[in-house]
Amino acid sequence: MAEIRLQEGELLENALRRFKRKVQSEDIIKEVKRHSYYLKPGAKSRVKSALARKRARKKIRRDGSIWTCPQFWHNRLRLNLQRMEKMSHGSVTEDVYSRI
């Protein structure tokens, strides 16, 4: 619980500003909003995944397009090769890398 003491000769506006800052730093408002309604576990996971997608979109916008990232293409090729090896039960990796 946020608590401040009025100092001698302090204006009420200044004390209120200090109180607001303390409430914000202790995340009291966020906690109250979170407990103001109940979310079922399925709905909670949907909200969580939606927030993760939003963060990912923000990161792509900030860092640049995912399609220009060489690491993305390397990982994608590696995953495709692993899938192909599972399907053919053999070593596809050497054949693909020899063609590149």
C-alpha positions in Angstrom: 0.0 0.0 0.0 1.4 3.3 -1.0 1.8 5.8 1.8 3.4 9.2 2.0 3.8 11.7 4.9 3.2 15.4 4.4 6.4 17.2 5.1 6.3 20.5 7.0 5.3 23.4 4.7 4.8 21.1 1.7 2.1 22.0 -0.8 -0.8 19.5 -1.2 -0.2 19.4 -5.0 3.4 18.3 -4.5 2.4 15.6 -2.0 -0.3 14.4 -4.4 2.3 14.3 -7.2 4.6 12.2 -5.0 1.8 9.9 -4.1 0.8 9.3 -7.7 4.5 8.6 -8.6 4.7 6.1 -5.8 1.4 4.4 -6.8 2.7 4.1 -10.4 6.1 2.7 -9.3 4.5 0.0 -7.2 2.1 -1.0 -10.0 -0.9 -0.8 -7.8 -3.2 0.4 -10.6 -2.1 -2.5 -12.9 -2.8 -5.0 -10.1 -6.3 -3.6 -9.4 -7.2 -3.8 -13.1 -5.9 -7.4 -13.3 -8.0 -8.5 -10.3 -11.1 -6.5 -11.4 -12.5 -9.4 -13.5 -11.9 -13.1 -13.9 -10.5 -14.6 -17.0 -10.9 -18.3 -17.7 -7.7 -20.1 -18.3 -8.4 -20.5 -22.1 -9.2 -16.8 -22.4 -6.0 -16.0 -20.5 -3.9 -18.0 -22.8 -5.5 -16.4 -25.8 -4.8 -12.9 -24.4 -1.2 -14.0 -23.6 -0.6 -15.3 -27.2 -2.2 -12.2 -28.7 0.2 -10.0 -26.7 3.1 -12.1 -27.8 2.0 -11.7 -31.5 1.7 -8.0 -30.9 5.3 -7.8 -29.4 6.6 -9.8 -32.3 5.0 -7.4 -34.9 6.4 -4.5 -33.0 9.9 -6.1 -33.0 9.7 -6.7 -36.7 8.6 -3.1 -37.4 11.4 -1.8 -35.2 14.2 -4.1 -36.4 13.2 -4.4 -40.0 11.5 -7.0 -42.1 11.8 -10.6 -41.0 12.3 -11.6 -44.7 15.6 -9.7 -44.9 17.0 -11.4 -41.9 19.6 -14.1 -42.9 19.1 -16.0 -39.6 15.4 -16.4 -40.4 16.2 -18.1 -43.8 18.9 -20.3 -42.3 16.5 -21.5 -39.6 13.8 -22.1 -42.1 16.1 -24.1 -44.4 17.3 -26.1 -41.4 13.7 -27.0 -40.3 12.7 -27.9 -43.8 15.7 -30.2 -44.1 14.9 -31.9 -40.8 11.3 -32.5 -42.0 12.6 -34.0 -45.3 15.0 -36.3 -43.4 12.2 -37.6 -41.2 10.1 -38.3 -44.2 12.8 -40.0 -46.3 14.6 -41.7 -43.4 17.9 -40.7 -45.0 20.4 -37.9 -45.2 19.0 -35.1 -47.4 21.2 -32.4 -45.8 24.3 -33.3 -47.9 22.3 -33.4 -51.1 20.7 -30.0 -50.5 23.8 -28.2 -49.3 25.8 -29.6 -52.3 23.4 -27.9 -54.7 23.7 -24.5 -53.1 
